[in-house]
């Protein structure tokens, strides 16, 4: 299932415009904050799909029956670009557990790249709802590799994959490679083009570098 929140008019598109803007994005603190508040919007929308139970809440003047979350999702950012998104999701799902996973492109001699997953720290995911956050979905290969690694830590009930900007190619790979009934892909925009080096066009550049500085 694909949920494109950028298709309708909302404040989300203002924040997406800012993370794309090559002048505004030069302020790394503002870039990180925009990733954070975009993630808060996704968190609110995802919260509508979760399971609630009614609970009696005692107030100073009486009691009220209020639906509250039955179980909090596990929040998993893909390092390092997903860290500001992790903060945004945790602002809403403040009782959630977290997992952390590292994935990067390793360029081979023929200039093609393979995805390397090097670090995973995860609770048991069996029966859990998982939110996997990565700002960019280019070819989709990283998310597929991360998904395959994470399910070795227990089979979740449902996977919510959140990417702020995706490519058509990346979306197609997710649809082909991951189980449709168990995965929902949430995006803020879908761009048509990938460069020869698999960067999204118009995209926004390297989200990790913009958030945390250029890497060697």
Secondary structure, DSSP 8 states (H G I E B T S, - for coil): -EEEGGGS-SHHHHHHHHHH-TTGGG-HHHHHHHHHHHHHHHHHHHHTTS-EEEEEEEETTEEEEEEEESS--EEEEEETTTHHHHHHHHHHSTT--EEEEEEEEEE-TTS-EEEEEEEEE----TT-EEEEE-SEESSSHHHHHHHHHHGGG---SEEEEEEEEEEHHHHHHHHHHS-GGGEEEEEEEEESEE-TT--EESS-S-HHHHHH----
